[in-house]
């Protein structure tokens, strides 16, 4: 019988190290800001679409106790 540890997915290269820094160094400040804005908007949309899975407590909201 095989176990999950025997069937691991190979690790893919990730954008880090010198290659990542070389690529990001080619971006202008305006392009970096535009990407940051796009990423923030995308995150807001994702959070809104997943809101029904969270509770006030998991969002860090105070819960009144009686």
Phi, psi and omega in degrees: 000131179272154178246167181297331180290339178275345184243044183283144176286136179299146180284130178270153175297139180248152180288089179212176178072206185300319182300317180296315181293323177296318181293313182290336178291341180277351182273142176279167178299322180294317179295321178296318179295318179298317178297317178299318178296315179298316180296318179296317179296318179296320178294318178300317179295318179296315179299318180296320181289339181256003185303325183292350177270353185251163178242164176305321181294318180291338177272000178081015179278145179292136178247121181287136177250140179244000000 
